[in-house]
Amino acid sequence: MVVSFWVWAVTVVGAVAVLAVDVFLVGRRRREPSMRECALWLAVYLAAAIGFGVFVWHSSGARYGAEFFAGWLTEYSLSIDNLFVFLIILGRLRVPRRLQQSALLIGIVLALIMRAVLIAVGAAVINAFAWVFYLFGAFLIYTAISLVRQQARHQDEAGSSEELRLVGWLRRRVPTTEDFVETKLVVRRSGRRLITPMLLVVVALGLTDLLFAFDSIPAIYGLTQQPYLVVTANLFALMGLRQLYFLLGGLLQRLVYLSLGLAALLGFIGVKLILHALHQNSLPFVNAGRELSWAPEVPTWLSLAAIVGVLSATVVASLLRSARAGAGSVRPDGVVGGGSYAGAHAGEERHRALERQVRGDQ
């Protein structure tokens, strides 16, 4: 796939312009966006992603079109999982509803930066060391197994506990205001410089973005090695997350099997990466440095079919389970109260214990 400089330039400038409008014009409004506004923006972003995929399919061929759709769907699923953890962090740190939009924008911008850095690093490493696909594949399989174990042990806060522990550590060692001061990160009171809870939110969201980027980049490189498709799939996957947060609300927490679906996807891509590495093997201690011709290459159409099938089954199974069990929802005060990550079976005592941990009162 040959992409000219001008196509790269138009794509990057267009994406930055769209994100800038969303972040600096629409997102800076203090009021919570209406359901109609969120639905319209989300429809525009989804239509743009689908339209771009159709354009790639028509201009560059079915293979690259399918690679874009497979990458975009996978990255979008991981971004929604990232959004779950944002939901927990904003709730546990008691971010007021009027400030949640600003916090979300910070999280999305940080996610974009983290992924851009790792995309560049990943491309450089792949070009220099073809055997890195072994590492990518093993890492994705390990992540998939961890997600399954997490689900089996009902570790509902596993996606945010490390970040919250760091927040608690910062609270104990750095002078912090008790309340949010709008979106300010640092304030001066009585001659002392204090950090605000918003800075703690930024730290927690940044760590979350970094962890998800480590899953995201190997996954996308397992579906396409075209830098242009890697970049555009990630850009489109991050667009509309803010609107999705406010539009779906409690529905997000009804996707109780999302972690299992992601485990299946990451495991599938991990196996595909290892097969690809075997097929193009150059490690001297594996088959004397020769390719293993018996290792099959998973075709792109099969990857796309597997991704669509797994995601569809995950959504249907989650909604059916939640309909039977009665999924929780987000309370008006912003505290999460149900769903896979939120811990539908967690009592108030556990919530108070976690809050003490965050505030450093243990």
N, C-alpha and C positions, 0 to 999 in steps of 0.2 A: 504494500500500500504506500504510494508516493503522495505525500502532502506537501504542497508548496509553502514557501515562506508566507505568502499573502493569505493563504487559507488559515495557517496558524495564527497570523496576526489578527485577522477578522474574528476568528473564534475566540481568542483570548480577550480582545478588546470588547467584543459583544458580551461575553460572560461576565467580565469585570463590570461593565456598565449595568447589566441586569442586577448583579449582586449589590452594586453601589446604590442603585435606586431602592432596592429592598431594604438595605441596611441603613442608609443615611437619610432617606426620605420617608418611606412608609414605616420602617421599623422604629424610627425615633419618636413616633407619636406615643404619648404616655398612656393613652386609653387602650384597653384591650380590644383587638380587632373583632369585628362582628363575624357571625357565622357565614353570612353572605359574602363578605369581603374575603375571608379565608378560602371559601369554596371557589370563588372566582380566580384568585391567585394560584391556588393549587391546580385548578383545571388548566390554566395557562401554562404552568411549568410542566405538567404531565404531557400536554399536547405538544409543547416544544420538544421534549425529550423523544416522544414517539415520532414526531415529524423529522427530527434530526436523524433518528435511526433509519427511517424510510429513505431519507436522502442518501445516507451512507450505503444502504442496500442497493439503491438504484444507480449511484455513481461509481461505487467501488466493487460491487458484487455481493452476492448473498452471503459469502463467507464472512466478510467484514461487517456486514449489517447484523448478522447473527451474533458475531463476537461483541458488537456494541450492546445489543439488547441483553445478552447474557451478563456482560459486565455491569451494565446499568442496574439490572434487577438485583444482582447480588450486592452491589454497593448500596443500593437503596434499602435493601433489607438490613444490612449492617448499620446504615444510618438510622433506621427506625429503632433498632436495638440500642444504638447510642442515645436516641431520644428518650427511651425508657429510663436510662440511668440519669439523664438530665432531669427527668421528672422526679426521681427519687431525691437527687441532690437539692433541687429547688424546694422540695417539700420538707426535707430534713433540716435544711438551713433556714426554714421559715421565710423564704423570699416573698415579700408581698406581691399580690397579683399585679399591681400596677407596675412593678419593676421586673416581672418575669420575662416580659418581651425583650427588655434590654439585656438581661442575662442570657437569654436564648441566642440573641444576635452575637454576643461575645463568644458563646460556645460554638456557633456555626462558623464564625470567622476563624477561630482557633483551629477548628477541624480542617478547614480549607488550607490553612498554613501548614499544619502538621502533615497532611496528605501530600501537599505539593513538595515538601522537603523529602518525604520518604519515596515519592514517585521518582524524583530525580536521583536519589541515592540508589533505589532499586534498579533503575535503568542502567546506571553506571556499573553496578555490581554484576548484573546479568551480562552486559557486554564484555566485561573483563573475565568473569568466571561462570562458565555455563553450568558448572556443577552446583551452583547455588540453588537450582531447582530442587535438588535433594533436600536442602535445608528448608526451603519454603514449604515443600510438601510435608516434611516431617512436622514442621511447626503447625501447619493447619490441621493435621491429624491429631496432634497433641491438644490443640485448642478444642477440636470437636469432642474429644474424649472428656476434657475438662468440663465442657458445657453439659454433657450427659450426666456426669457425676454430680455436678452442681444441682441439676434438676432432681436427680434421685435423692439427694440429701436435703432438698428443699432449702437451699441456701439462697434465700430471696434477696438479701442485700449484698451478695457476693460481688456484684458489679460496681458497688460504690463504697464498700467498707474501707478499703485501703485509702481512698480519697478522703473519707470522713475522718479516719484516724489521723491523717496528716493535718486536717483542719483543726482537730482537737489539740494536736501537738502545737500548732501555731498559736492557738488561742491561749495556751498555757504560758507561752514564752514571749509573745509580742503583745503590747498594749492594744486592746481592741475595744471599739465602741459597742455598746449593747445593742443599739438599733441601727438600721440602715439610714444612711444620709443620702437619700435619693440614689443616684448612680455613682457617687464619689467613692474612690478607692481609699483615699487617705485624707484625714482632716486634722486640723490643729485646734486643740482645746486646752485652755489654761496654760499656754506655752508649751504643751506637749504634742508631739505628732503621733496620731493614733491611726491604725488601719481600721477599716469598716468591714462589716460582714460581706459586703459586695466583693472585696478583694479575696476573701476566703472562697467565695463562690467561683471567682475566676480561676483560682488555683485548682479547685476540685474539678471544674469543667475542663481545664487544660490537661490535667492528668488523664481524665477520661478520654479525651480526644486522642491523646498520645497512645493509650492502650488500644483503642479501636483502630487507629491508623496501622498499628503493627499487624492486626488481623486483616485489614482491608487491602493493603498493598500486595501481599503475597497472593491473596484471593484473586484480585483482578489480573495479575500477571499470569495466573494459572489459566485464565480464559482468553487472554490476548496479549501478545508481546508488542503490539503496535502502540507506541507512545501517544499518538493522537487519540486513539480510542480509550486508552487508560485515563488520560486527562479529561476528556469530554464525559466519560461515564461517571467519573467522580464529581465533576462540576454539576451535572444534571441530578446526581443523587443527593447533593446537598441543597439544591434549590427547593424551596417549598416546605422545608422542615419546620420552620417557625409557624407557618399557617397550619400545618398538619397537627402540631402540638395543641393549638387552640381549637381546631375544628373537631378532632376526634376525641380529645379529652379522655374520658373514661373508657372509650372503645379501645384505646391503645393497651389498656391494662387487661382487656379481655383476650388478648392474643397470648394465652397462657402457655402455648406450645411453641412460641417463637424461638426460644433457645434451642429446642430440639430440632426444629426445622433448620436453623442456622448450623447446628452441629452436623446434620446430614449434608448440607451444602458444602461446608468447609471440609468435611471428610471426603466427599466426592472430589472436590477440586484438589485436595491434597494427594489423593491417589492418582489423579490425572497428572499432576506435576511430577510425581515420582516415575510414572510410566514414561512421561516425556523425557525425563532425565536419563532413564535407562536406554531409551531409544536413541538418544544422542550422547551416550556415555563417553567420557574422556578421562575418568579417574583411573589411574594405573592399577589400583588394587581391586577394581571391579571388572571382571572379564578381561583382564590384561589391558585395560584402556580401550577396548573395542566396543562398538555399539552392540546392544543386545537386540537382534532383529525380531525376536519373538515378542518383544514388548509392544503392545498395540498403542496406537495414537487414538485418543478419544476424539471423535469428530465434533466439530462445533455444534452441529444440529442436535447431537445427543446431549451436549452440555446444556444448550438452551432448553431442550425438552425436559431434562432432569430438573433444572432450576424452576421452570414454570410449574412442573408437577409437584415438586416439594413445597413450594410456596403456597400453591392452591390448597394442597392437602393440609398444610399447617394452619392456614386461615380458617378453613371449614371446620377442622377438628377443634380448634380453639374456641370458635364461636358456639359450636354445639356443646362443648364442655361447660363453657361459661353460662350458656342458657340454662343448663341443668342445675349447675351449682349456685348460680346467682353471683356473678362477678362483682367485685367492689368497684368503687369509683373514687374520683378525686373529691375530697371534701372542700367546701367553700374556702377554708383557711389555707388551702394549698397543700395539705399533708396527704400523702398517698395512703389509700386505704383499701387495697385489694390488688388482685392480679398476680402474675408470675413473679415479677421482681419485687413488687411492693409487699408481698407476704400476706396473702389473704387470711392466713391463720395466725398472724402475729397479734398479740394482745397489747393493751395499753402499757403494761409494765415493760415490755421489750422496747416499745417506742420511747418511754421515759429513760430507760437505761442507755439507749443509743444517743438520745439528746444530751444526757449527762456526759457521755463520752466525747461528743463533739464540743461541748462547752468547757470540757476539762474539769468537771466537778467530781469525777470519780475519785 
